[in-house]
Structures are given as C-alpha cells and as structure tokens.
Amino acid sequence: MDIAPAPARVPLTFRGATEADVPVLVGLVESAYRGDASRAGWTTEADILQGQRTDAAGVREVLGTPSGRILVAERDGEAVACCQLEHRGEAAYFGMFAVRPELQGAGLGKVIIAEAERTARADWGAREMHMTVISVREELIAWYERRGYRRTGELTPFPYGDERFGIPQREDLAFELLVKAL
C-alpha cells in the first residue's frame, strides 16, 4: 500500500523568485494577510486593514531592486511561503513574509525566517536583520520576539491615504522596527 507522505514531512526547497512568480506571490501575500481567506491563518490583518497588501507592481519593484530578492519556499513544486530580503549595509531587511494560511501554525514560519537569516549572513555578511511590523500586531511581534527579535520603539507612521498599503480600519497604526543580531 502506497501512502503519500504527510505535507509536513515533504521537505521545503528555496529559490529566488522570478518575474514568472509575480502572480503567485501576489496571491500568496494577499491570502496570508487580507480578506476572508486570511482568517484561516493567524497572521491576518483583515480586522485592521482592508484592501490590498501588495500588487504585481509592488512585487516587481522588489524583484527589480539590485540589492534585494524574494525567497520562495516550495513544497512539492508549489509555492507555500515567501519573504523579501534586501541588503542594507551591515543589515538586511526582511519583509513581505507570507505563509499560506492553511499551513500556518505548523512550524513553516520558523524554517523560512531561519533560511532568510542564513542567506543574509552567507550572501551579504549581514550582522543584523531588520523588519517593520504594524505596532498593534502584538501576537505577531511576540512571535518575532521568541525568534530573537527585539522591539526598538522606533516608529514610522503608517501611510494613511495610500491605498497601495491597504485601507486602515483604525487611526493608531504605525510600523515598529524590530532588530535581531545575526
């Protein structure tokens, strides 16, 4: 009797994203953060932001950044997660992190962020990883803190009025810088 392996046991592979990945990446990021589909996972922003999280132009902009890349995590040839990495001097920036909602909570996020940190150290000699998180996302920030990130208290205003970043449902949104020594 041939039994297919459980999804959690199929290994992840990592590769750099290409232009051909843009529609898949937009769908992956949108599904992880916005709309009803995002509610299947725990990273949803649906209660604080409506509208889009990213679009094809935004993903292409990241892909076109000479100092950056998007890592795609695949399982059995299917994109299940992604993240943006950008070399910024002695630091690397980590963003656009998304795991398919139905796979969240199974440990994939830990594997993805570890690979992103390894890549930033190995490819760029980065000494720190930086990221920004919406400051009211306490559960998400706590998750990052358990991975060694620390809150800096350094806030950047949310770009209210710029619907490329979503339509805020609250008036107290800001991005907080989180940092981890690599």
N, CA, C and O of each residue as an XYZ file, in Angstrom:
728
protein
N       0.843     -1.181      0.000
C       0.000      0.000      0.000
C       0.892      1.251      0.000
O       1.747      1.412      0.871
N       0.685      2.114     -0.968
C       1.488      3.323     -1.093
C       0.757      4.475     -0.412
O      -0.338      4.859     -0.822
N       1.369      5.015      0.624
C       0.760      6.128      1.355
C       1.603      7.370      1.103
O       2.818      7.365      1.296
N       0.943      8.419      0.674
C       1.647      9.682      0.423
C       2.136     10.246      1.748
O       1.455     10.114      2.765
N       3.308     10.871      1.749
C       3.818     11.453      2.990
C       2.932     12.611      3.442
O       2.318     13.296      2.624
N       2.877     12.813      4.732
C       2.135     13.951      5.274
C       2.786     15.228      4.768
O       4.007     15.272      4.617
N       1.998     16.274      4.499
C       2.567     17.514      3.962
C       3.712     18.062      4.802
O       4.663     18.617      4.250
N       3.644     17.920      6.119
C       4.688     18.469      6.982
C       6.008     17.734      6.793
O       7.056     18.258      7.172
N       5.987     16.535      6.217
C       7.210     15.752      6.064
C       7.861     15.946      4.698
O       9.011     15.551      4.502
N       7.155     16.538      3.768
C       7.747     16.823      2.464
C       8.681     18.010      2.663
O       8.250     19.049      3.163
N       9.957     17.877      2.280
C      10.913     18.953      2.550
C      10.617     20.218      1.753
O      10.036     20.181      0.669
N      11.038     21.332      2.330
C      10.949     22.614      1.643
C      12.186     22.804      0.794
O      13.280     22.375      1.160
N      12.004     23.444     -0.331
C      13.133     23.890     -1.139
C      13.000     25.407     -1.277
O      11.896     25.950     -1.258
N      14.128     26.070     -1.413
C      14.155     27.522     -1.526
C      14.784     27.911     -2.852
O      15.698     27.251     -3.348
N      14.271     29.001     -3.413
C      14.838     29.544     -4.645
C      14.491     31.021     -4.716
O      13.594     31.500     -4.021
N      15.207     31.725     -5.557
C      14.900     33.125     -5.791
C      13.710     33.255     -6.724
O      13.567     32.482     -7.671
N      12.868     34.222     -6.455
C      11.695     34.455     -7.295
C      12.114     35.081     -8.618
O      13.154     35.733     -8.721
N      11.277     34.865     -9.624
C      11.475     35.459    -10.940
C      10.201     36.197    -11.348
O       9.183     36.132    -10.658
N      10.273     36.882    -12.449
C       9.099     37.591    -12.992
C       7.913     36.647    -13.147
O       6.773     37.055    -12.925
N       8.155     35.413    -13.518
C       7.065     34.446    -13.714
C       6.316     34.141    -12.416
O       5.182     33.664    -12.451
N       6.946     34.413    -11.276
C       6.330     34.141     -9.973
C       5.403     35.256     -9.492
O       4.678     35.070     -8.515
N       5.413     36.397    -10.151
C       4.686     37.566     -9.637
C       3.225     37.250     -9.301
O       2.809     37.553     -8.183
N       2.423     36.666    -10.186
C       1.018     36.404     -9.820
C       0.870     35.473     -8.609
O      -0.004     35.679     -7.767
N       1.719     34.462     -8.529
C       1.659     33.525     -7.397
C       2.025     34.238     -6.102
O       1.382     34.023     -5.074
N       3.053     35.085     -6.142
C       3.483     35.803     -4.942
C       2.418     36.787     -4.467
O       2.158     36.888     -3.268
N       1.806     37.506     -5.392
C       0.732     38.429     -5.016
C      -0.392     37.642     -4.330
O      -0.879     38.049     -3.276
N      -0.795     36.536     -4.917
C      -1.850     35.722     -4.325
C      -1.472     35.176     -2.968
O      -2.302     35.143     -2.060
N      -0.234     34.747     -2.817
C       0.233     34.208     -1.543
C       0.207     35.270     -0.453
O      -0.311     35.030      0.638
N       0.760     36.436     -0.738
C       0.797     37.524      0.249
C      -0.616     37.989      0.593
O      -0.943     38.171      1.766
N      -1.444     38.180     -0.416
C      -2.821     38.618     -0.167
C      -3.573     37.606      0.698
O      -4.289     37.988      1.625
N      -3.410     36.315      0.393
C      -4.150     35.291      1.138
C      -3.705     35.206      2.589
O      -4.496     34.826      3.453
N      -2.446     35.553      2.874
C      -1.933     35.462      4.238
C      -2.373     36.631      5.114
O      -2.390     36.509      6.339
N      -2.729     37.762      4.503
C      -2.990     38.963      5.296
C      -4.359     39.603      5.132
O      -4.847     40.238      6.066
N      -4.981     39.459      3.994
C      -6.203     40.221      3.734
C      -7.362     39.334      3.344
O      -7.185     38.239      2.812
N      -8.558     39.837      3.622
C      -9.780     39.161      3.207
C     -10.095     37.932      4.041
O      -9.354     37.565      4.953
N     -11.206     37.312      3.707
C     -11.676     36.161      4.474
C     -10.727     34.977      4.408
O     -10.611     34.232      5.382
N     -10.044     34.782      3.286
C      -9.111     33.658      3.163
C      -8.024     33.739      4.230
O      -7.566     32.711      4.728
N      -7.611     34.955      4.583
C      -6.532     35.127      5.556
C      -6.946     34.695      6.959
O      -6.092     34.414      7.800
N      -8.234     34.642      7.211
C      -8.719     34.267      8.549
C      -8.467     32.793      8.873
O      -8.606     32.382     10.025
N      -8.099     31.997      7.870
C      -7.752     30.590      8.111
C      -6.421     30.483      8.856
O      -6.148     29.461      9.485
N      -5.600     31.520      8.794
C      -4.316     31.542      9.488
C      -4.362     32.536     10.626
O      -5.403     33.137     10.892
N      -3.240     32.710     11.298
C      -3.219     33.623     12.440
C      -2.535     34.952     12.124
O      -2.486     35.829     12.987
N      -2.008     35.124     10.913
C      -1.319     36.370     10.567
C      -2.227     37.398      9.907
O      -1.745     38.430      9.442
N      -3.498     37.145      9.857
C      -4.431     38.043      9.176
C      -4.362     39.481      9.706
O      -4.195     39.714     10.903
N      -4.493     40.414      8.797
C      -4.630     41.828      9.136
C      -6.039     42.316      8.776
O      -6.308     43.518      8.787
N      -6.922     41.387      8.462
C      -8.240     41.730      7.931
C      -9.051     42.637      8.849
O      -9.899     43.389      8.368
N      -8.812     42.585     10.154
C      -9.578     43.430     11.068
C      -9.010     44.834     11.207
O      -9.694     45.735     11.694
N      -7.756     45.030     10.779
C      -7.171     46.371     10.908
C      -6.934     47.052      9.562
O      -6.802     48.274      9.492
N      -6.882     46.253      8.493
C      -6.665     46.808      7.159
C      -7.501     46.066      6.143
O      -7.558     44.836      6.151
N      -8.146     46.808      5.271
C      -8.844     46.207      4.142
C      -8.093     46.609      2.883
O      -7.082     47.308      2.947
N      -8.591     46.167      1.752
C      -7.913     46.484      0.505
C      -6.717     45.579      0.308
O      -6.644     44.499      0.895
N      -5.785     46.013     -0.513
C      -4.659     45.168     -0.886
C      -3.520     45.246      0.112
O      -3.382     46.234      0.832
N      -2.703     44.200      0.153
C      -1.454     44.167      0.914
C      -0.295     44.449     -0.023
O       0.676     45.111      0.344
N      -0.415     43.933     -1.246
C       0.572     44.205     -2.284
C      -0.104     44.021     -3.635
O      -1.257     43.598     -3.711
N       0.609     44.335     -4.676
C       0.096     44.115     -6.027
C       1.273     43.736     -6.920
O       2.420     43.712     -6.474
N       0.983     43.443     -8.172
C       2.030     42.998     -9.098
C       3.132     44.050     -9.232
O       4.311     43.701     -9.292
N       2.766     45.319     -9.278
C       3.777     46.373     -9.405
C       4.700     46.400     -8.185
O       5.908     46.588     -8.326
N       4.141     46.214     -7.000
C       4.946     46.197     -5.779
C       5.906     45.021     -5.738
O       7.057     45.166     -5.326
N       5.438     43.863     -6.163
C       6.306     42.681     -6.194
C       7.397     42.878     -7.246
O       8.559     42.557     -6.998
N       7.036     43.398     -8.404
C       8.038     43.651     -9.449
C       9.089     44.665     -8.976
O      10.270     44.546     -9.301
N       8.643     45.651     -8.213
C       9.587     46.644     -7.683
C      10.629     45.966     -6.791
O      11.819     46.266     -6.892
N      10.190     45.058     -5.924
C      11.116     44.332     -5.060
C      12.048     43.461     -5.901
O      13.253     43.419     -5.654
N      11.489     42.766     -6.892
C      12.317     41.915     -7.756
C      13.344     42.732     -8.540
O      14.420     42.230     -8.867
N      13.017     43.974     -8.837
C      13.913     44.820     -9.609
C      14.950     45.551     -8.778
O      15.793     46.256     -9.330
N      14.905     45.397     -7.462
C      15.873     46.053     -6.592
C      17.192     45.293     -6.657
O      17.242     44.123     -6.278
N      18.267     45.935     -7.132
C      19.540     45.219     -7.279
C      20.064     44.631     -5.964
O      20.752     43.611     -5.973
N      19.745     45.263     -4.851
C      20.257     44.799     -3.561
C      19.293     43.853     -2.856
O      19.474     43.555     -1.675
N      18.270     43.377     -3.565
C      17.287     42.537     -2.896
C      16.862     41.341     -3.700
O      17.275     41.136     -4.842
N      16.020     40.558     -3.063
C      15.453     39.366     -3.703
C      14.229     38.925     -2.908
O      13.996     39.365     -1.783
N      13.473     38.058     -3.522
C      12.373     37.401     -2.830
C      12.698     35.917     -2.824
O      12.917     35.314     -3.875
N      12.726     35.334     -1.635
C      12.904     33.889     -1.498
C      11.541     33.229     -1.569
O      10.589     33.680     -0.932
N      11.451     32.171     -2.337
C      10.224     31.381     -2.433
C      10.509     30.030     -1.790
O      11.497     29.370     -2.112
N       9.636     29.633     -0.882
C       9.721     28.303     -0.288
C       8.685     27.436     -0.980
O       7.504     27.779     -1.044
N       9.149     26.305     -1.497
C       8.251     25.397     -2.209
C       8.208     24.049     -1.506
O       9.178     23.603     -0.893
N       7.075     23.438     -1.616
C       6.885     22.069     -1.147
C       6.253     21.325     -2.301
O       5.163     21.671     -2.755
N       6.927     20.326     -2.761
C       6.426     19.529     -3.879
C       6.176     20.396     -5.121
O       5.218     20.169     -5.860
N       7.049     21.391     -5.344
C       6.952     22.259     -6.513
C       5.921     23.368     -6.417
O       5.712     24.101     -7.383
N       5.278     23.501     -5.277
C       4.241     24.527     -5.093
C       4.722     25.564     -4.085
O       5.228     25.207     -3.021
N       4.568     26.854     -4.415
C       4.957     27.931     -3.509
C       4.046     27.918     -2.284
O       2.825     28.027     -2.403
N       4.657     27.783     -1.100
C       3.880     27.766      0.143
C       4.231     28.929      1.056
O       3.517     29.202      2.021
N       5.337     29.621      0.753
C       5.750     30.756      1.574
C       6.738     31.597      0.779
O       7.313     31.147     -0.212
N       6.920     32.836      1.243
C       7.891     33.721      0.607
C       8.328     34.785      1.594
O       7.683     35.013      2.617
N       9.432     35.428      1.269
C       9.867     36.594      2.039
C      10.808     37.426      1.177
O      11.475     36.922      0.274
N      10.835     38.691      1.481
C      11.711     39.644      0.819
C      12.975     39.804      1.655
O      12.909     39.858      2.883
N      14.107     39.880      1.002
C      15.371     40.221      1.649
C      16.001     41.358      0.872
O      16.017     41.350     -0.359
N      16.525     42.345      1.603
C      17.216     43.448      0.949
C      18.473     43.777      1.731
O      18.430     43.950      2.949
N      19.586     43.862      1.032
C      20.867     44.184      1.650
C      20.929     45.685      1.891
O      20.795     46.483      0.963
N      21.135     46.058      3.154
C      21.214     47.472      3.533
C      22.437     47.683      4.411
O      22.321     47.796      5.631
N      23.594     47.737      3.796
C      24.841     47.915      4.554
C      25.142     46.696      5.402
O      25.204     45.580      4.887
N      25.329     46.897      6.704
C      25.629     45.784      7.605
C      24.374     45.034      8.029
O      24.451     44.049      8.763
N      23.223     45.499      7.566
C      21.958     44.862      7.928
C      21.272     44.337      6.674
O      21.606     44.703      5.547
N      20.319     43.483      6.913
C      19.424     43.028      5.852
C      18.014     43.344      6.314
O      17.713     43.284      7.506
N      17.156     43.680      5.368
C      15.750     43.942      5.675
C      14.944     42.707      5.298
O      15.141     42.126      4.231
N      14.042     42.317      6.177
C      13.175     41.155      6.000
C      11.746     41.665      5.880
O      11.265     42.354      6.778
N      11.066     41.343      4.800
C       9.696     41.815      4.624
C       8.905     40.876      3.736
O       9.386     39.807      3.359
N       7.701     41.278      3.409
C       6.796     40.544      2.528
C       6.751     39.046      2.885
O       6.726     38.183      2.008
N       6.744     38.771      4.175
C       6.767     37.406      4.689
C       5.351     36.848      4.676
O       4.444     37.422      5.280
N       5.169     35.743      3.997
C       3.832     35.142      3.912
C       3.944     33.625      3.882
O       4.806     33.059      3.209
N       3.053     32.981      4.628
C       2.888     31.534      4.613
C       1.424     31.275      4.297
O       0.545     31.936      4.850
N       1.153     30.324      3.417
C      -0.242     30.016      3.087
C      -1.043     29.816      4.367
O      -0.610     29.081      5.255
N      -2.206     30.458      4.474
C      -2.974     30.437      5.727
C      -3.247     29.046      6.284
O      -3.163     28.841      7.495
N      -3.569     28.095      5.428
C      -3.903     26.759      5.917
C      -2.677     26.001      6.424
O      -2.819     24.944      7.039
N      -1.476     26.527      6.176
C      -0.250     25.888      6.642
C       0.363     26.611      7.845
O       1.353     26.148      8.412
N      -0.220     27.736      8.229
C       0.304     28.498      9.353
C       0.098     27.714     10.654
O      -0.874     26.976     10.815
N       1.035     27.898     11.560
C       0.960     27.227     12.848
C       1.612     25.851     12.849
O       1.576     25.152     13.863
N       2.207     25.452     11.728
C       2.825     24.126     11.627
C       4.348     24.189     11.675
O       5.012     23.174     11.464
N       4.912     25.367     11.951
C       6.354     25.494     12.067
C       7.068     25.969     10.816
O       8.288     26.133     10.837
N       6.342     26.196      9.722
C       6.989     26.662      8.493
C       7.640     28.030      8.668
O       8.737     28.271      8.163
N       6.968     28.915      9.376
C       7.497     30.263      9.562
C       8.881     30.259     10.171
O       9.750     31.020      9.745
N       9.097     29.406     11.168
C      10.411     29.307     11.811
C      11.478     28.883     10.809
O      12.598     29.393     10.833
N      11.128     27.952      9.932
C      12.073     27.459      8.935
C      12.384     28.556      7.921
O      13.538     28.735      7.532
N      11.366     29.284      7.496
C      11.549     30.333      6.487
C      12.440     31.443      7.040
O      13.388     31.870      6.382
N      12.133     31.908      8.249
C      12.908     33.018      8.815
C      14.351     32.581      9.085
O      15.274     33.379      8.922
N      14.556     31.337      9.491
C      15.919     30.827      9.703
C      16.689     30.807      8.386
O      17.869     31.157      8.352
N      16.033     30.403      7.308
C      16.691     30.397      5.996
C      16.985     31.826      5.538
O      18.037     32.077      4.950
N      16.082     32.753      5.794
C      16.312     34.153      5.430
C      17.516     34.707      6.190
O      18.351     35.399      5.607
N      17.610     34.410      7.475
C      18.742     34.880      8.278
C      20.050     34.245      7.781
O      21.068     34.928      7.668
N      20.018     32.961      7.491
C      21.203     32.263      6.986
C      21.656     32.881      5.661
O      22.846     33.114      5.451
N      20.703     33.139      4.780
C      21.002     33.728      3.475
C      21.611     35.115      3.625
O      22.590     35.433      2.949
N      21.048     35.948      4.502
C      21.560     37.307      4.705
C      22.997     37.278      5.238
O      23.832     38.086      4.829
N      23.276     36.353      6.143
C      24.648     36.222      6.671
C      25.603     35.705      5.592
O      26.677     36.265      5.375
N      25.192     34.629      4.925
C      26.080     33.966      3.959
C      26.324     34.809      2.706
O      27.457     34.905      2.232
N      25.279     35.411      2.178
C      25.414     36.125      0.900
C      25.915     37.558      1.057
O      26.604     38.069      0.174
N      25.581     38.206      2.160
C      25.904     39.620      2.311
C      26.759     39.929      3.534
O      27.207     41.064      3.698
N      26.992     38.955      4.382
C      27.726     39.222      5.617
C      26.943     40.102      6.569
O      27.531     40.795      7.400
N      25.629     40.084      6.460
C      24.781     40.936      7.313
C      24.987     40.580      8.782
O      25.078     39.409      9.153
N      25.057     41.617      9.602
C      25.232     41.426     11.038
C      23.918     41.558     11.805
O      23.800     41.123     12.950
N      22.941     42.163     11.147
C      21.621     42.332     11.767
C      20.538     42.100     10.731
O      20.745     42.286      9.532
N      19.376     41.689     11.222
C      18.179     41.608     10.379
C      17.221     42.650     10.922
O      16.994     42.724     12.129
N      16.667     43.445     10.045
C      15.681     44.465     10.400
C      14.350     44.110      9.756
O      14.307     43.511      8.681
N      13.288     44.478     10.409
C      11.954     44.340      9.826
C      11.064     45.395     10.463
O      11.370     45.925     11.532
N       9.964     45.689      9.794
C       8.962     46.560     10.396
C       7.658     45.777     10.485
O       7.283     45.035      9.578
N       6.983     45.974     11.614
C       5.724     45.282     11.886
C       4.732     46.329     12.372
O       5.101     47.247     13.104
N       3.488     46.192     11.971
C       2.465     47.119     12.457
C       2.408     46.989     13.976
O       2.197     45.898     14.505
N       2.595     48.094     14.664
C       2.811     48.097     16.117
C       1.664     47.508     16.926
O       1.886     47.063     18.052
N       0.455     47.489     16.397
C      -0.675     46.925     17.156
C      -0.774     45.408     16.987
O      -1.666     44.789     17.568
N       0.108     44.805     16.216
C       0.104     43.355     15.984
C       0.876     42.641     17.089
O       1.907     42.021     16.830
N       0.380     42.728     18.315
C       1.084     42.211     19.494
C       1.419     40.724     19.389
O       2.524     40.321     19.754
N       0.495     39.905     18.901
C       0.737     38.466     18.801
C       1.865     38.173     17.804
O       2.710     37.311     18.047
N       1.868     38.888     16.699
C       2.912     38.701     15.696
C       4.261     39.180     16.234
O       5.275     38.505     16.059
N       4.274     40.338     16.885
C       5.520     40.845     17.466
C       6.051     39.858     18.502
O       7.255     39.606     18.554
N       5.172     39.298     19.324
C       5.603     38.304     20.317
C       6.227     37.082     19.630
O       7.198     36.519     20.137
N       5.683     36.674     18.491
C       6.245     35.549     17.738
C       7.677     35.875     17.307
O       8.580     35.051     17.449
N       7.871     37.091     16.778
C       9.215     37.502     16.369
C      10.155     37.603     17.578
O      11.326     37.237     17.480
N       9.659     38.087     18.694
C      10.494     38.167     19.890
C      10.963     36.775     20.324
O      12.095     36.623     20.782
N      10.115     35.773     20.186
C      10.522     34.401     20.510
C      11.591     33.891     19.542
O      12.283     32.921     19.852
N      11.736     34.515     18.392
C      12.767     34.157     17.415
C      14.020     35.011     17.604
O      14.953     34.914     16.806
N      14.057     35.851     18.651
C      15.249     36.640     18.950
C      15.208     38.092     18.509
O      16.194     38.809     18.680
N      14.112     38.539     17.954
C      13.989     39.939     17.540
C      13.625     40.785     18.742
O      12.956     40.318     19.663
N      14.068     42.037     18.728
C      13.715     42.936     19.825
C      13.040     44.188     19.279
O      13.369     44.689     18.204
N      12.098     44.663     20.053
C      11.418     45.913     19.705
C      12.381     47.062     19.955
O      13.112     47.067     20.945
N      12.377     48.020     19.063
C      13.260     49.179     19.216
C      12.505     50.411     19.715
O      13.117     51.351     20.222
N      11.190     50.409     19.573
C      10.412     51.594     19.899
C      10.459     52.641     18.792
O       9.803     53.679     18.884
N      11.234     52.369     17.749
C      11.347     53.291     16.619
C      10.148     53.090     15.697
O       9.989     52.037     15.080
N       9.312     54.119     15.618
C       8.073     54.030     14.855
C       8.142     54.875     13.592
O       8.743     55.948     13.569
N       7.510     54.361     12.546
C       7.327     55.082     11.293
C       5.831     55.178     11.065
O       5.132     54.174     11.195
N       5.320     56.347     10.731
C       3.872     56.475     10.532
C       3.350     55.560      9.426
O       4.027     55.330      8.424
N       2.156     55.050      9.621
C       1.502     54.279      8.570
C       1.136     55.245      7.447
O       0.715     56.367      7.726
N       1.286     54.840      6.183
C       0.981     55.751      5.070
C      -0.530     55.870      4.802
O      -1.031     55.396      3.782
N      -1.237     56.509      5.736
C      -2.668     56.727      5.556
C      -2.912     57.459      4.247
O      -2.170     58.375      3.889
N      -3.940     57.056      3.546
C      -4.288     57.702      2.287
C      -3.636     57.068      1.067
O      -4.005     57.384     -0.064
N      -2.664     56.172      1.282
C      -2.015     55.483      0.171
C      -2.551     54.051      0.138
O      -2.067     53.176      0.856
N      -3.549     53.832     -0.702
C      -4.247     52.545     -0.714
C      -3.390     51.384     -1.206
O      -3.821     50.232     -1.151
N      -2.167     51.675     -1.691
C      -1.261     50.568     -2.042
C      -0.926     49.736     -0.807
O      -0.552     48.569     -0.929
N      -1.056     50.323      0.372
C      -0.735     49.629      1.620
C      -1.979     49.162      2.362
O      -1.874     48.626      3.465
N      -3.142     49.356      1.778
C      -4.390     48.947      2.397
C      -5.199     50.124      2.871
O      -4.755     51.271      2.837
N      -6.402     49.810      3.317
C      -7.326     50.829      3.813
C      -7.465     50.615      5.317
O      -8.125     49.670      5.750
N      -6.850     51.484      6.115
C      -6.853     51.298      7.567
C      -8.259     51.338      8.166
O      -9.113     52.122      7.751
N      -8.468     50.479      9.144
C      -9.730     50.430      9.870
C      -9.577     51.019     11.270
O     -10.510     50.978     12.072
N      -8.401     51.563     11.557
C      -8.089     52.186     12.843
C      -7.211     53.404     12.581
O      -6.602     53.541     11.520
N      -7.165     54.276     13.574
C      -6.381     55.507     13.416
C      -5.050     55.472     14.155
O      -4.353     56.485     14.205
N      -4.683     54.342     14.725
C      -3.483     54.272     15.563
C      -2.391     53.370     14.979
O      -1.605     52.788     15.727
N      -2.338     53.253     13.666
C      -1.376     52.346     13.056
C      -0.031     53.024     12.809
O       0.037     54.180     12.390
N       1.025     52.282     13.077
C       2.392     52.714     12.802
C       3.222     51.452     12.616
O       2.824     50.370     13.049
N       4.372     51.592     11.975
C       5.298     50.477     11.821
C       6.375     50.601     12.891
O       6.930     51.680     13.099
N       6.670     49.495     13.568
C       7.760     49.493     14.540
C       8.920     48.665     13.991
O       8.723     47.585     13.433
N      10.129     49.191     14.161
C      11.328     48.494     13.732
C      11.682     47.417     14.760
O      11.790     47.695     15.955
N      11.859     46.190     14.279
C      12.357     45.092     15.091
C      13.724     44.714     14.536
O      13.938     44.759     13.324
N      14.653     44.341     15.419
C      16.022     44.062     15.037
C      16.502     42.787     15.708
O      16.134     42.491     16.844
N      17.331     42.034     14.989
C      17.970     40.846     15.560
C      19.431     40.828     15.112
O      19.732     41.014     13.933
N      20.327     40.604     16.061
C      21.732     40.408     15.716
C      21.880     39.036     15.065
O      21.328     38.045     15.542
N      22.624     38.996     13.981
C      22.858     37.727     13.293
C      24.243     37.197     13.641
O      24.635     36.133     13.162
